[in-house]
Amino acid sequence: MDTSTSYVGLRLPHPFIAGASPFGQRLDAVKRLEDAGWAAVVLHSLFEEQITADYDGRIRHMDPSDALFAEELAYFPHADDYPLGPDAYAEHISRLKQAVSIPVIGSLNGTSPESWLKFGRIIEQAGADALELNLYECVTNLATPGEAVEARLAGIVKEVKAILQIPIAVKMSPFFTAFGNMARRLDAAGADAIVLFNRFYQPDIDIKTLAPVVNLRLSDSSELRLRLQWLAVLYGRVRPSLAVSGGVATPDDGIKAILGGADAVQIVSALLRHGPTHVDAMRQGLERWMAWHHFDRLDEARGRASLERVADTETFERAQYIRTLQSWLAYAAPGGRSS
Ligand SMILES: Cc1cc2nc3c(=O)[nH]c(=O)nc-3n(C[C@H](O)[C@H](O)[C@H](O)COP(=O)(O)O)c2cc1C
């Protein structure tokens, strides 16, 4: 049975990749991922703010020694709170490349092309097999139109692509007015893969202290559906590889991602919960399911549940929406039906 797949031009024995997480921070942890059988590893991110602080002494154009910016800059971690500084990050990649043979994907995280261009090159020279650009941002400026955001993101990808030889994956947030068109713009800008999606780390509110509470929750399978929807819409309609990130907890989730159209399946929360050997369960579950369906190759399954063959996807989505609302009756309490 052939579970191999291609992702950002890399041939992988199966689709399960350790996504960006603290596992990437230590050489011994990455070695454990390789020994357990993960197909590739995405390292934790190096943040744009770290790079500019290190090289220009500024964070988002603000000088930390200027009292004027003290309040804004106090929100950011201190340089020592990051696991690796920019130069140490590049060195870490070189050491990893000597120690493991699975592909190592570096990760840069930010919202402007500054400093990434220079640092992207350093990551490439350090030997990374590919680079994941995490374009996480929450646009709260009410004067910024969506078009400006989209043009800037596509522009970043174009600029980074122009100077790097290694493949570029772009990890995106889901909340766009027309994500399909954004994906097409990333395609035109030269992205080699689109990673669906960043999780938005939305704050809760503590009703005792009246203050927002920011904490990290690991995901569960319920987060997968948003990703499945966009995999299914994009599969076969854009050139870049598609990876899922978010909500893949069980082998069934991994299989669903493939059926939606994923070339690669990134996993973090389940890896943190169950440890590196979780990849065994994922692989065995996939193989059992392929055998049951008599699929010899993963490619036969990929995209089977996508909308590739649906002529009018917008009408299809609208019809599904109306049908979904009608399905509430299954949950109605006895006597809860209005008719
Ligand atoms: C502890 C932790 C650290 C993470 N660090 C990064 C990071 O450095 N860069 C990044 O792009 N994503 C990071 N992520 C996000 C994950 O890569 C992933 O997109 C997200 O957790 C959703 O996948 P999951 O449902 O499998 O957890 C982190 C997630 C967790 C839980």
The ligand as an ORCA input file, in Angstrom:
! r2SCAN-3c Opt
* xyz 0 1
  C       2.193     25.173     22.288
  C       1.993     25.584     20.867
  C       2.989     26.303     20.216
  C       2.820     26.692     18.886
  N       3.808     27.390     18.260
  C       3.640     27.759     16.969
  C       4.661     28.454     16.278
  O       5.735     28.737     16.807
  N       4.418     28.800     14.990
  C       3.263     28.502     14.341
  O       3.118     28.807     13.161
  N       2.284     27.830     14.968
  C       2.446     27.460     16.256
  N       1.453     26.795     16.893
  C       0.209     26.498     16.149
  C       0.272     25.082     15.597
  O       1.324     24.924     14.662
  C      -1.043     24.676     14.919
  O      -1.296     25.505     13.798
  C      -2.250     24.772     15.843
  O      -1.950     24.266     17.135
  C      -3.418     23.978     15.260
  O      -3.072     22.627     15.083
  P      -3.556     21.482     16.117
  O      -5.038     21.525     16.149
  O      -3.017     20.206     15.564
  O      -2.991     21.843     17.460
  C       1.610     26.378     18.216
  C       0.621     25.655     18.874
  C       0.787     25.256     20.177
  C      -0.296     24.478     20.841
*
